Amino acid sequence: MAIFRAQEVRQLTDTELQEQASKLRLELIQEYGKVSAGGAPENPGRIRELKRTIARIMTEETHRRNT
């Protein structure tokens, strides 16, 4: 799954935002599952990037709702 920057997030439609957010949340859960099972994630910085991208998407959704 690609990491989106703020400019890329703004270009997505509402349905695309929801789809990407659900995919990223699923991927984040899988990464947390690997860590909780005692394994090391392949890319430790991936969890942080996933959380930030989800936050970017949520921020854009809130912005659109209030505008």
C-alpha angles and dihedrals in degrees: 000000000000123000111235125215122216094262091051091049091054090056095056122096122241094260092047089052091053093046094049092046092053092047092049092047090052091050090048091052090051091051091049088049091056091050095046091050088062097257127123117243115245090236113024093194091057094082091055093048092048092052092049093048091050088051091051090052093047091049091052092048090052092047092053092046093053096044 
